[in-house]
Amino acid sequence: MEMPVENIAEKLKALSAEELQKMIEEAEKTLEQKQREQREEVKRKIREMAAAVGLEVSFRVKGKTEEAPRASQRRGKVAPKYRHPENPELTWSGRGQMPRWLRELVDAGHDKEAFRIRD
């Protein structure tokens, strides 16, 4: 679909803001789909070439492989173990870095266990 840029620009100027926004959204979806298809085609070709010489390949996308997620990525949500004494919305599961609110209380001399949620 070759069309001179001038003709496209004129047609775009005739559209309303809503029509332009819809066109942009559709163009982005189409672009994403085409890029996805291109990536899959390249991966297919690479797999074929690797298989021809007895190799197997896997791909990384933004640090992740195609294989099953690692154990650290499979963890589900954990129930909170600690709760702020004045704001019950602030909780901590005990995993990862201690939240600021709890760090401040501990630094002020409080025992972390004083904020443990009792079942």
N, C-alpha and C positions, 0 to 999 in steps of 0.2 A: 504494500500500500504506500507507494511513493507519492508524496504530495509536497509541493513547494512550501517551504517554511512560511512564506508570506501569506499563503492561503490559510494555513493552519492558524496563524496568529489572528487573522481577520475573523475567522470562525469563532475562535476563543473569545474575542472581544465582544461578540454578539451574545454570548451566554450570560445568564444571571450568575450571581455569586453561588447560589445553591447548586445550579447546574455544573458550574466549574468544580465545586467541592466534590460532587458526586463523580465527576469525570476523573478527578485526581485520585479518589479512593479506588475506583475501578482500575485505573492505570497502575496503581501501586499493587493491587491484588494480582493483576495480570503479570506485572514484572516479577513479583515474588514467585508466582507459579512457573514462569519461564526459567528463572534462576534455579529453582528446585529441580526442574526437569533437566537442565544442563548439568547440574551437579550429579544427578543420578546417572545420566548418560556417561559422564566422565568416570564415575566410580565403576560402572558396568564394564567399560573398556579396560580400565586398570585391572579389574578382577580377571577378565579374560586373558590379558597379557601375562599376569602373574601365574595363572593356572597353566598356561602353555609351557612355562618353564618350571612347574612344580612348586610354586610358591602360593602362599595364602596371605592376604592382606586385610587389615582393618583400618578404619579411618577415624581420625579425631576431629571433632568440631568443637571449638572453644573449650578445649581441655577435656572433652568427654569422648570415650570410645563408643563404638556401636554395640559392644558387648553389654552384658548385664551390668547394672550400676554397681559400684563398689559398696561394701558394707556401710561405709559412712554415708553414702547417698541413699541407702535403703531404710535408714532409721525413721521411725515414725515419731509422732509427737509424744512428748513425755509430760506427765502431769506435773504441775508446779510443786516444788518442795518448800519454797520460801515465799512469804508474803509481807509486803510493807505494812507496818502497824497502823498507819493512818490512811493509806490509800490502797484498798484491797484490789484495785485494778493492776497494781504493780506486783508482779510475781517473777520467780526465777525457778527453773527446773533443776538447777544445780549443775547443768552442763554448760560448757563454754565459759567465756569470761564473765566474771561477777558483774552484775549491773551496777551502775553508778550509785543508785539509791542505797544498795546494800553495802557497797564499798565505803560510802560516807558514814553509814551507821557503825560499821566495824571499826573504821578509823577513829570514830568518836569514842571508842571504848566498849561498845556493845558486843555481846557474844552473838555470832551468826546463828547459833542454834536457838536463840530466843525468838527468831523469826520463822522457824520451821513450822510448816503446816502440820498439825496433828490430825490424824484420821479419826 
